[in-house]
C-alpha cells in the first residue's frame, strides 16, 4: 500500500512477493507465453516493454520470476472469464500455462528433496511437504510412491499460487470497484460486519463474506459473468432439456445473481442481518461455485475468501477512502476497462486508523 494520499489495491507483484511463504519463488526467465503468442498479447493487453526486450537481448526483465508467475496464473484463471467465441483458444493457452507451471513445480520440489537439510524444521509450505513426505507414502499410507504424492503436492501448489497471484487480487479489485460505485464507507461498515448481527441471527464471521458476495452479485462488471463448461457425460437438466457429452453449457452467473426466485428484491444491496435489508442465503451465491452440494471449494473454505476478508479489513482502516479522480480511478484490467482480470484500482485516502 502506498503512503497516505494514494494507493493501489491490486498489485500482482505484491502478491508474488508474499508467495515466499509457499516456498514458490518465480523462475529466472519469462515464459514464452508472454512474448510468443499473438493471441495472448491481444487479449492480455499490452505486454510490458521490458518483457518484449527479451526477444532482442539476453538481458532479463527486472523481475522475471514475478512476470512468469503472473502470466502462468492469469492464463490458468483466464478461462473463467472467457467468452464463447474464443473459448478453445483460451483453454489451449490455459493448458499450456498449467503444463509449464507444473513442470517448474516438479523441478522446484526435486531441488528441495535433494537438499541435505530437507528434514530440518520447515520454513515454507514446500519445506513442510518435503520434510513430511515419509508420512504419506508407503505400505498402509495414502500414496504408494513418492511420484504419486508429489503429483498431488504440485497440483495443490499450483492452485495456491494461481489463487494468490490472479484470483484473489482479481476478485478484490471488482469488490472495491463496486464499493466505490455504491458509495460504501468501509471505515464505518467493517466494524458493523465483524460484530454480532443487530437485525437477526447470524455469525460475525459471515459479515465480510456477505459484503464480498453481495458486491460481486450486483457489480456492473462482476469478476465472472459466464462460466463455460464442457459436459463429460450425457445428462438431463431440471428443466427437462438434455445435454450430450462434449456439449458446452453456459452458466449465466451474472443473471443468476438477479434471479428473483432466489434473491428477494434482487436489485437491492443487502447485508442483512448486519444491516436492514432482504434476507440472503450465503449458499445461493455463485462466486465460488454452488455451495451445499458436498463439493469442497479450496478457495471458499480455506484460502481466497479468508484472504479477501483480511484485505477488506485493511482497506477499512483507510480514512476517507475514495476512488482516484478521472481515468486513474477506473478499474484496470489486462484486456480493457470492463472485461478481464483486474490488475489495478487507483484510490486515495487521508490517513490510516491503527486503533
C-alpha positions in Angstrom: 0.0 0.0 0.0 1.3 3.4 -0.8 1.6 6.3 1.7 -1.4 8.3 2.6 -2.8 10.2 -0.3 -2.6 7.5 -3.0 -2.9 3.7 -3.3 -3.4 0.7 -5.5 -5.4 -2.1 -4.2 -4.5 -4.9 -6.6 -0.8 -5.3 -7.3 0.2 -8.7 -8.6 3.8 -8.0 -7.7 2.9 -7.6 -4.0 1.1 -10.9 -4.1 4.0 -12.6 -5.8 6.4 -11.5 -3.1 4.0 -13.0 -0.5 4.5 -16.3 -2.2 7.7 -16.8 -0.3 5.7 -18.4 2.5 4.7 -21.1 0.0 8.3 -21.6 -1.0 7.5 -21.0 -4.6 9.7 -18.2 -6.0 9.4 -17.4 -9.6 11.8 -18.8 -12.2 14.7 -16.7 -13.6 13.1 -16.5 -17.0 10.0 -15.2 -18.7 7.6 -17.7 -20.1 7.3 -17.9 -23.9 3.5 -17.3 -23.5 4.2 -13.6 -22.7 6.2 -12.9 -25.8 5.5 -15.5 -28.5 1.7 -15.9 -28.9 -0.1 -13.1 -30.8 -3.4 -14.1 -29.3 -2.0 -13.9 -25.8 -0.7 -10.3 -26.4 -4.0 -9.2 -28.0 -6.2 -10.5 -25.1 -3.9 -9.9 -22.2 -3.3 -6.3 -23.0 -0.1 -4.5 -23.6 2.9 -6.7 -22.8 5.4 -4.6 -20.7 8.2 -3.2 -22.8 10.9 -4.8 -20.6 9.3 -8.3 -21.3 9.5 -7.7 -25.0 13.2 -6.7 -24.8 13.9 -10.3 -24.1 13.3 -11.1 -27.7 16.2 -8.9 -28.8 18.6 -9.1 -25.9 19.6 -11.8 -23.5 19.2 -9.4 -20.5 16.1 -10.4 -18.5 13.4 -8.0 -17.2 13.9 -6.6 -13.7 11.7 -9.3 -12.1 11.3 -12.2 -14.5 10.1 -14.6 -11.8 7.1 -12.5 -10.9 6.5 -11.8 -14.5 6.4 -15.5 -15.3 4.2 -16.4 -12.3 1.8 -13.6 -13.3 1.5 -14.9 -16.9 1.0 -18.5 -15.8 -1.5 -17.7 -13.1 -3.6 -15.3 -15.2 -3.7 -17.8 -18.1 -4.9 -20.6 -15.8 -7.6 -18.4 -14.3 -8.5 -16.7 -17.6 -10.9 -19.3 -18.9 -13.2 -18.3 -16.1 -13.9 -15.1 -17.9 -13.5 -16.3 -21.4 -16.3 -15.6 -24.0 -17.6 -18.5 -26.0 -16.1 -17.4 -29.4 -12.6 -17.5 -28.0 -13.0 -20.4 -25.6 -11.0 -23.0 -27.4 -8.0 -20.7 -27.9 -8.1 -19.6 -24.3 -8.3 -23.1 -23.0 -5.3 -24.1 -25.1 -3.3 -21.2 -23.6 -4.5 -22.2 -20.1 -3.5 -25.8 -20.6 0.0 -24.7 -21.8 0.4 -22.4 -18.9 -0.6 -25.2 -16.4 1.8 -27.6 -18.1 4.7 -25.2 -17.9 3.8 -24.3 -14.3 3.6 -28.0 -13.1 6.9 -28.8 -14.8 8.5 -25.9 -13.0 7.0 -27.0 -9.7 8.3 -30.5 -10.2 11.8 -29.1 -10.6 11.4 -27.0 -7.5 10.2 -30.0 -5.5 13.1 -32.1 -6.8 15.6 -29.5 -5.8 14.1 -29.2 -2.3 14.2 -33.0 -1.9 17.9 -33.0 -2.8 18.9 -30.6 0.0 20.8 -32.2 2.8 18.8 -30.3 5.4 15.4 -31.3 3.9 14.2 -32.9 7.2 15.0 -29.9 9.4 12.4 -27.5 10.7 10.4 -26.3 7.6 10.1 -22.6 7.0 7.8 -22.8 3.9 5.0 -25.0 2.6 7.3 -26.6 0.1 9.7 -27.4 3.0 6.9 -28.9 5.0 5.7 -31.2 2.1 9.3 -32.5 1.7 10.0 -32.8 5.4 6.9 -34.9 6.0 6.9 -36.9 2.8 7.5 -40.2 4.7 4.2 -39.8 6.5 2.2 -40.0 3.2 3.6 -42.9 1.1 4.5 -46.5 1.8 2.6 -49.5 2.9 -0.8 -48.7 4.5 -0.4 -45.0 3.7 -2.4 -42.8 1.3 0.2 -42.9 -1.5 2.1 -45.9 -2.9 5.1 -43.9 -4.2 6.7 -40.5 -4.0 5.7 -39.9 -7.6 2.0 -40.1 -6.7 2.5 -38.0 -3.6 4.4 -35.2 -5.3 1.9 -35.1 -8.2 -0.8 -34.0 -5.8 1.6 -31.7 -4.0 2.5 -29.9 -7.3 -1.2 -29.6 -8.2 -2.0 -28.2 -4.8 0.8 -25.6 -5.0 -0.3 -24.6 -8.5 -3.8 -23.9 -7.1 -2.5 -22.0 -4.2 -0.1 -19.8 -6.2 -2.6 -19.1 -9.0 -5.2 -18.1 -6.5 -2.8 -15.8 -4.7 -1.4 -14.2 -7.9 -4.6 -14.0 -10.0 -7.9 -14.9 -8.5 -7.7 -13.2 -5.1 -6.5 -9.8 -6.4 -8.9 -10.1 -9.3 -12.0 -10.5 -7.1 -10.7 -7.9 -4.7 -10.4 -5.4 -7.5 -14.0 -5.9 -8.5 -15.2 -5.8 -4.9 -13.5 -2.5 -4.3 -14.8 -1.2 -7.6 -18.3 -2.0 -6.5 -17.6 -0.4 -3.1 -16.8 2.8 -4.8 -19.7 2.6 -7.2 -22.1 2.0 -4.3 -20.6 4.8 -2.2 -19.9 2.5 0.8 -17.8 3.7 3.7 -15.7 0.8 4.7 -14.2 2.6 7.7 -17.7 2.6 9.3 -19.0 -0.5 7.7 -16.3 -3.0 8.6 -16.9 -2.8 12.4 -20.6 -3.4 11.9 -19.8 -6.5 9.9 -17.4 -8.0 12.4 -19.6 -7.9 15.4 -22.8 -9.7 16.4 -25.7 -9.0 13.9 -28.3 -6.4 15.1 -31.2 -7.4 12.9 -31.4 -11.2 13.2 -29.4 -14.3 13.9 -26.1 -14.9 12.3 -22.4 -15.3 12.9 -19.9 -12.4 13.0 -17.7 -14.5 10.7 -20.4 -14.1 8.0 -20.3 -10.3 7.8 -17.3 -9.8 5.5 -18.2 -12.8 3.2 -21.6 -11.2 2.8 -20.0 -7.9 1.7 -17.8 -9.8 -0.8 -20.7 -11.9 -2.2 -23.2 -9.0 -2.4 -20.8 -6.6 -4.1 -19.9 -9.2 -6.7 -23.5 -10.2 -7.3 -24.6 -6.6 -8.0 -21.4 -5.3 -9.6 -22.0 -3.8 -13.1 -18.8 -5.7 -14.1 -18.6 -8.9 -12.0 -15.5 -11.0 -11.7 -17.2 -13.8 -13.6 -20.3 -13.2 -15.7 -20.4 -16.5 -17.6 -18.9 -19.9 -16.8 -18.4 -22.2 -19.8 -18.2 -25.9 -19.0 -17.8 -28.9 -21.3 -20.1 -31.9 -20.4 -18.2 -35.1 -19.7 -21.4 -37.3 -19.9 -25.0 -37.2 -21.2 -27.3 -35.6 -18.6 -30.8 -34.3 -18.1 -31.4 -30.8 -16.8 -34.0 -30.0 -14.2 -35.9 -28.2 -17.0 -36.1 -31.4 -18.9 -33.5 -30.4 -21.5 -30.9 -32.9 -22.4 -27.2 -32.2 -22.9 -24.8 -34.6 -24.6 -21.2 -35.5 -23.8 -19.0 -32.8 -25.4 -21.7 -30.1 -25.4 -20.8 -26.7 -23.9 -23.0 -25.3 -21.2 -23.0 -21.6 -20.2 -23.8 -20.8 -16.6 -25.1 -17.3 -16.6 -23.6 -16.2 -13.2 -24.5 -12.5 -13.5 -28.1 -13.3 -14.5 -28.4 -15.9 -11.7 -27.4 -13.3 -9.2 -30.5 -11.3 -10.1 -33.0 -14.2 -10.1 -36.0 -13.0 -8.0 -36.8 -16.7 -7.2 -33.6 -16.8 -5.2 -32.9 -13.2 -4.2 -35.9 -11.2 -2.9 -35.8 -7.7 -4.3 -32.7 -8.7 -6.3 -31.6 -5.2 -7.3 -31.4 -4.1 -3.6 -28.0 -4.2 -1.9 -28.4 -6.1 1.4 -26.1 -7.1 4.2 -28.9 -8.5 6.4 -28.8 -9.4 9.3 -26.0 -6.9 10.0 -27.9 -4.0 8.4 -31.6 -3.8 7.4 -32.4 -5.4 4.0 -33.8 -8.5 2.4 -32.5 -11.8 3.8 -29.9 -13.5 1.7 -28.7 -17.2 1.9 -24.9 -17.4 1.6 -25.3 -20.7 -0.2 -27.1 -19.0 -3.0 -24.1 -17.0 -4.3 -22.1 -18.5 -7.2 -18.8 -16.6 -6.8 -17.1 -19.9 -5.6 -19.5 -22.3 -7.3 -22.6 -23.9 -5.9 -22.4 -24.4 -2.1 -24.2 -27.0 -0.1 -23.7 -29.8 -2.7 -20.9 -31.6 -0.9 -18.3 -30.1 -3.3 -15.4 -28.8 -1.3 -14.1 -25.5 -2.6 -10.5 -24.7 -1.5 -10.9 -21.0 -2.3 -14.1 -20.5 -0.4 -13.3 -22.7 2.6 -9.6 -22.3 3.1 -7.9 -19.6 1.1 -9.4 -16.9 -1.1 -12.4 -15.9 1.0 -10.2 -15.6 4.1 -7.6 -13.5 2.3 -10.3 -11.3 0.7 -11.8 -10.7 4.2 -8.4 -9.6 5.5 -7.9 -7.3 2.5 -11.2 -5.6 3.3 -10.2 -5.2 6.9 -7.1 -3.4 5.8 -9.0 -1.2 3.4 -11.4 -0.3 6.2 -8.6 1.3 8.1 -8.0 3.8 5.4 -9.7 7.1 6.3 -11.7 9.0 3.7 -11.0 6.3 1.1 -12.3 7.2 -2.3 -11.7 6.5 -6.0 -8.9 8.4 -7.7 -10.2 11.2 -9.9 -10.6 10.6 -13.6 -9.2 7.7 -15.6 -6.8 6.9 -12.8 -9.7 5.7 -10.7 -11.1 3.3 -13.2 -10.7 -0.4 -12.7 -7.7 -1.5 -14.7 -7.8 -4.9 -16.4 -5.5 -6.8 -18.6 -7.8 -6.7 -21.7 -9.6 -3.4 -21.5 -11.6 -1.4 -19.0 -14.6 -3.6 -18.5 -13.7 -7.2 -19.2 -10.8 -9.3 -18.0 -8.6 -9.9 -14.9 -8.4 -6.9 -12.6 -4.8 -5.8 -12.1 -5.2 -2.3 -10.5 -7.6 0.2 -9.0 -6.3 3.7 -8.1 -7.7 5.2 -4.9 -6.9 8.0 -2.4 -7.1 8.2 1.4 -6.2 10.7 4.0 -4.7 8.5 6.7 -4.7 5.1 8.4 -6.7 4.2 11.5 -4.4 2.0 13.6 -6.8 1.7 16.6 
